[in-house]
Amino acid sequence: MFKWGIVDGIQITVSIRESLNGNDLTNVSVDAIGLEPVPSWKEFDFADISVIPGHTYYIVARAPEADEVNVTCWNFYINNPYKGGDAWCAFFPEFNWFLLDIPPDFPESDCCFITYGLDEPPYTPTIEGATEGKIGTEYNYTFATTDPEGHDVCYYINWGDDTNSGWLGPYSSGQQVTVVHSWGKKGKYVIEAKANDTYGAESSWGTLEVTMQKNRPLDFNLNLLSWLFERFPHAFPIMRYMLEL
């Protein structure tokens, strides 16, 4: 919220209602002291109430003691993590509500508040790293996601070979996390990764398919031939000649 004029001593009451002009299901009042001309957070701690999921409710902020010069205002913002509401306004004492007229080319706006019961999950993690490799060789894979509300995140990784990482973290939202893994058998594997935030909301699975090949038998054979040539320097003249070619 923010202020115009002098608001110390003015009481701000916030209510939850089933209709704009209906009765309060619950409300709480706090002193406007501490509000600044620039937006800052003001906390209202409601008593618990029963609500119906999917039902529309109205959060109403009012300060009857305010006037045209000394006023408190509920801020609205763009790209706010909470997507469920529109910004309405009313002038007192007429108390006629109207929807804020936002220009069509203006980014999506919403009343700006944090609710402690709402928690959106992190976005689906991205996975970057080698998609082809050799068995027994360790490879780095980088995982990243962001949380809409900026919460810390943890990662859970299935490597596709009946092993997993367990929950790793927490890490800051947006932080890239690198994890090392190797596979012991030839084949195709799907790496799966999901994230959760500090309140337990889980993302969808991100995936990356990788193919692991066996080490070439030629590598082993060349090592064996080198040993034989050192052990028997005058043997295998034809093979020596072919390898030199």
N, C-alpha and C positions, 0 to 999 in steps of 0.2 A: 504494500500500500504506500501512498505518498500523501502529502498534505499541501494545501494552500493556506496561507495566513497562520493564525495562532489556534492550535487545537488542543493544547494542554488542558486537561480537565474534561474534555469531550469524551463521552462513552461511545465506543463502537460495538454494536451488537451484530453478531453473525448467527443466522438461523438456518436450519434445514427444514424444507417444506415439501409437500407433495404438489402444491400449486403456488404460483407467485403471490397471490393474495390470500392464501389459506393460512391455517393455524400452524404455529411452529411445532414440529416434532421434537425439536430440541434447540436450545440457543445458549450462547455464552457471551458475556460482555467484558471488554477490557478497556482500559484507559488509552486514549490516543497518544499519550505522552511518549516521546521518543521517535515519532514519525518524522521523516525528513522530506524536503522538497523533491528528492529523488527516490525511486522505489526501493523499499526494504521489506524484509519479511516480518510479519506480525503473527504470533501464534495464538490460536484459539483451540482449547482442549475441550472437546465435546464429551458429554456423557454418552455411554453406549446406547444405541437404539437398534431396533430390528428393521431391516430394509429388505425389499424384494429384488433379487438380481434381475437386471434388464429393465427395471422400472425407472422412470424419470423422476429425479428430485431436483429441487432448486436450493442453491446456497445463496442466501440473501444477506448482504452487508448493508447496514444503515447506521447513521449517526444523527438522530433527531435534533440534537443540540447544535449541529453545524448550521451555517448560513451561507449566503452567496460569497462572502469574503473569507470566512474561516471554514474550511471544508476538508474532509478526508475522502480519498478516492481509492478504489480497488483497481489495481493495475491490470491491464491485459497485455498479451505478448504474442509473438509469432513463433510457430514451430514449438509450442509448449509440449512436453511429453504427455500431458493429459489431453486426450482427444475428444472427450465426451461432452463438451459444452459450448454454448454461445455466450457472447457478452451482451447483457441487457443493462438498461439504465432507467432511472426514474427520478423526476424532480419532486422534491417535497415542497409544500404539503399535498400537492395534487395526487402524487403516488400513481401516476400513469406510466406504465412500463412501455418501453420501446426497444427494439433490437438495434444495436449500434449499426450505423450505416457504413459498412466497410467497402471501399472502392473495389471493383471486380478484379483489378490487377494487383491488389494488395495480398501478400502471402496470408495463408490461413491463420486466423486469429482465434484466441481463446482466453478466457479468464485465467489468470495466472495464480495457481495455488498448488500446494503439495498436499496430497492426502496420504496418510500412513497406511491405509488399507489397500491402496492401489499399488500394484507392482508389475510393471511390464517386463517381460523377459529380455535377455540380451538378444541381439541379432544373431543369425546363423553364422557360426565361425567360418572364416576362410582358412584354407590349408595350402601352403606353398612348399614345394620341395621336389626332389627327383621323382620322375614317374617311371624310370627304368634303372635297373642296377643289378648288382651281383649278390648272390647269397653270401651271408657272413660278413658283409661290409656295412659299416654304420653310416647312416645318412641323417642329415639334419632336416627337420620339418618345422615350419613356422606357422603358428596358429594365432589368429587375431579376431577380436570382435569388439563391439562397443555396446554399452548398456544405455537405453534411452534416457535413464534417469541418472547416469553417471556412477552407478554403483560398481564396486569392485566385482570381479568375476573369477570363477574357477573353471578349469577345463577337464573334461573326461574324454579319453582317447581310446578307441578300439583300433587295434592295428590290423585286424583281419586274419590273424594267425592264432586266434584263441588266447591272446594276451591283451592286457589293457594297462593304462597308466594309473588307474584310480583317479581320484580328484586331485588336481594340481592347482596350487594357488593359495590365497587369492592374489590376483594381479589387478592393476589399475585398468579401468575401462579404456580400450584402444591400445593398450600395451601389446607389443608383439612378443610371443613366447616361443622359444625354440626348444624342441625335444629331439633326442637322438634315438634311432631305432634301427635294428637289422633283422632280416628274415633268414631262417635256417633252411628253407626248402624252396625249390623252383616253383614258380606259379604266379598267378595274378591275385592281388590282394586289394581290398577296399579299406582305406583309412577312414574312420568315422570320428568326428569330434563334435561334442556339444558343450555348451557353457551354461552355468547358472550364476545368479547374482547372490549377494550376501543375504538375501531374504528367501532364497530357494527357488525363484522363478527360473525355469529351464528353457533354453533355446531349442530350435530344431537341429537335426544333425546336419553338419557339413561333411562332404565326402571328397575323396581323391583316390583314384585307382592307380595302382603301381604294379609293375611287372618285374619280377626278380628272375634272373637267369643263373645257371650254374657257372662257376669259374671254368674257363676253357681248358680241356685236357691238355692242349698244346703247351700251356704254361708249365704244367708238371713235367711233361715229356722233355721240354728243353732243359729244365733243371737237371733231369736225369742224364741227358746226353752230356751236359757240361761236366757232370761228375765223372762219367765214363771216360771222356776225353782227357781229363786231368789224370785219372787213375791209369789209363792205358794210352799214353800219348802217341804211339805208333799204330794203334789199331783203328779199324773202321775207316780206311782211306777213302773208299767210295762215298760213304755217308758224309765224311768231312768235305769232300769235293762238292757234293750236292748242296750242302748247307751254305758253303761259301758262295755258290752261285745264287 
